Amino acid sequence: MLRDKDIKKIQELKADFTPGRVSAEDIFSRFKALKLSEGLSEFKWFKTRGYDFKMVLALLVSMVVSSDKTVNSYLNSPTGEGSTMGKDVFYRLKNSPFICWRMLMWHLVHRFLTVTSKDSDVDDTSSRYLIFDDTTLSKTGKRIEKIGKVWDHVTNSYVLGFKLLVMMYWDGKSSMPLDFSLHREKGKNQERPFGMSKKQIRKQYSCKRIKDSYTAKRVEEVDTNKIQMVLRMFFTAIYRGLRVDYVLVDSWFTCDALIQAIRGVKDKEVHLIGMYKFAKTKFEYQGKSLTHAQINNMLGKARRCRSLGYQYKQAKVLYQGVEICLFFSRRGKNDKWKVLLTTDTKLTFKGLIRHYQVRWVVEVFNRESKQLLNLGRCQSSNFDAQVAETTISMIAYLLLTLRFRYDNYESKGALYRSMNADVLRETLDRRLWGLFIELACSVCEVLEMDADDLLEKMLANPKAESMIIALCCSVMVKDD
């Protein structure tokens, strides 16, 4: 349906992706640049266990953008061997039932939009889009909590895993994941619900959760209809004040409920553009109740759009009391007619295609995140960890998008304005401390001494002791 479906030609992160460019300190500095401290203040309880929430989260994000994709591989790497954090620190964060990952993601998105909106070269006339799509996250463990077999439209087969429903936002320059939910499919076979035997379901991991807690609500979403989740996410985006001009969906989500919800938004002009395929649905056209195929036959000869290479027809109809426009298009005479539906009756065919092709940013996100950012690779049995890992991959995508945006599209003014002097001083302090450690180790090699013995002798000197403690404290204070 689109002029160019080749995802490779519109990939951004992969073209600029080098894992060595993004370290834990770089991620932590990005948190500071976006001023996330206030939004993460409610996670101070995590530090009572010994480590700051932001630092542990930064390490988890840095793992997915590095060659060390898992906690185990990170701790066994040269970088992780020097860390004082054990694996339990990371697992405790991912398995925690007290973290609202959805709220964390939304706060990060709001900070992203606040920073980028301060640039003078931001184009306020360009349209903003919400895009909904689902993709398959394949797994290997049958004992993963709430796991099941889902239909994969790419391989045309059933795959063990979850369906990931994603809501993306496009502001004209960058794509941002806003929210997501994980789903399973029960199927029609009552003897094997979710494609699993009853014995396999009993052996799956399970744990008791506080009623109405963040994690309990996430678990409930697994068996919630995806259309209902799309409506929830859409209303959340509107409630949070996001500017939305168009909602873009494929044929799996274009339905009466979504049309009514979008056109029912007050004080905002929001329109739907979606592929449509239901053959039995009736529309009111020229006073008659007809299917889209019957309407197509009544329209006569098709027009030709030379610039896009399509033949197309157009019809304004009524559907459930809402005026909509149906566009029928095909490449050649032997191609099948495809139907696009929009509530914006003023759109031309070229304008419709220009808007709808933005939907492919979600396909780019799915591909890049799976290939580069470990999306869907979590094999933890705890469903809370599955939600945490998915959110961490999306946070990594958002931070890399921010970096790519200021490296390629815009001036760095807003980004630099948001980065206060504390971030720059912290980077310098850490570098000085690292150089001091390297120098001490080099001296020990020359003198054939133990590093601990050398530090003890240096600390025995009052002047050297005060200098070392001052340098050490300047780094530790930043951590606090």
C-alpha positions, 0 to 999 in steps of 0.5 A, a space after each residue: 500500500 505504501 510507496 516504499 515498504 523497505 524498512 532498511 531505507 528508513 532505519 536510523 538507529 542501526 545506521 548510527 548504532 555503535 554499542 561502544 558509544 553508549 556507556 552507563 555513564 552516558 546513559 546516567 548523564 542523559 537522565 540528568 540532561 532530561 532532569 529525571 530526578 524529580 520523576 524518579 524521586 518516588 524510587 528512593 526506597 530502592 537505595 535503602 538496599 544500597 544502590 541508587 535506582 537511577 544508577 542501576 537503571 542506567 546500567 540495565 539500559 547500557 547492557 541492552 545497547 552493549 554486547 553484554 545483553 544480559 546481567 550474567 554476561 555483563 558481570 562476567 565482562 571486564 566492565 562488570 567484574 569491577 562493579 560492586 553490584 551483584 546480580 541480585 541487585 539487578 534482578 531485584 529491580 526487574 522483579 520488583 512489584 512496586 515499580 510502575 514502569 508505565 509511569 516511568 516511561 511516560 515521564 521520560 517521554 514528557 521530558 523528551 518532548 519538553 527538551 525538544 520543543 525548546 528548539 527554535 527549528 521545531 516545526 509546529 505545522 507538521 502533523 503529529 501521529 499516534 501509531 498502534 501495532 502489534 508484534 510477536 515476542 517469541 520465547 523458549 521457556 514453557 514455564 514463563 508466567 502467562 506464556 502461550 502460543 500466538 499466531 505470527 503473521 510473518 511466519 504464518 505459524 504459531 509461536 511460543 511467546 507474547 503479542 506486544 501491542 505498542 503505541 508509538 508517537 511521531 512528532 515529525 522528526 522522531 518516533 517515540 514508544 509511549 506505552 505497551 501491553 503484553 498479550 496471549 491468545 486463548 484460541 478456540 481449542 478448550 482442551 489446549 487453551 493458549 496452545 498449551 496442555 493443562 499440565 503445562 499451564 499448571 507448571 508455569 511460574 506464578 506468584 501472589 500479587 497485591 490486588 489493584 497493584 501495578 503488577 496485578 493490573 499488568 497481569 490482567 492486561 494479558 487476557 484483555 482484548 487488544 482493541 480495549 487496550 488500544 482505546 485505553 492507551 489512546 485516551 491516556 495519551 489525550 488525557 496527558 495532553 499530547 498533541 495528536 492529529 492522526 491515529 494510524 492503524 492497520 486492518 486489525 485495529 480499524 473498527 467501529 469502537 476506535 472510530 467512535 472514540 477518536 471522533 468523540 474527543 472534545 476540544 481536539 480535531 483528531 482523525 483516524 486513518 486505517 486499512 479496512 478489510 471486513 467484507 460484510 460491514 455495511 456503509 450508507 452510500 447514496 441512500 443505500 446500505 452497501 458493503 465496500 465491494 458494492 460501493 467500489 463497483 458503483 464508482 466506475 472507472 478509477 483515477 490514476 495518480 501518476 506520481 505514486 503509481 496507483 489507480 484509486 477511487 474515492 467515496 464519502 459514506 456514513 458509518 454508524 452516524 460518522 461521515 468517513 471517506 473510503 479510498 480504493 487503490 491498487 498498483 495495476 489492473 491485476 492487483 487486488 483493491 485495497 481499502 483505506 478508511 479515514 474520518 478526515 473527509 477533506 484529504 486527497 489521495 496523495 495526502 492520505 498516502 503521505 500520512 499513512 506511510 508514517 505508520 511504518 515507523 512502528 515497523 522500524 521500531 520493532 525491527 531495530 529494537 529486536 535486533 539491537 536492543 534485546 527486545 523480546 529476549 528476556 527469558 525470566 519466568 516472572 512476568 514482572 521481569 518481562 514488563 521491566 525488560 520490555 520497558 528498558 529496551 524502550 527507554 534505550 530506544 528513546 535515549 538513542 533517538 534523542 542522541 540521533 536527533 541532535 546529531 543529525 536533525 537539530 541544533 544541540 541548543 536545547 539539549 545543552 541548555 538542559 544539561 546543567 553544570 553538575 553533569 559536566 563536573 560529574 563527568 570530569 570527576 569520574 575521569 580524574 578518579 579513573 586516571 588516578 586509579 590507572 596511575 596507581 596501578 601503573 606505579 605498582 607494576 613498576 615498583 612491583 608492589 601491591 596496589 592496596 599496600 601503595 594506597 595504605 602508604 599514601 594514606 599514611 601521609 596526611 597531605 596525600 590522604 586529604 587529596 585522595 579523600 577529596 577526590 573520592 568524595 567528589 565522585 561519591 557525593 554525585 552518586 548520592 
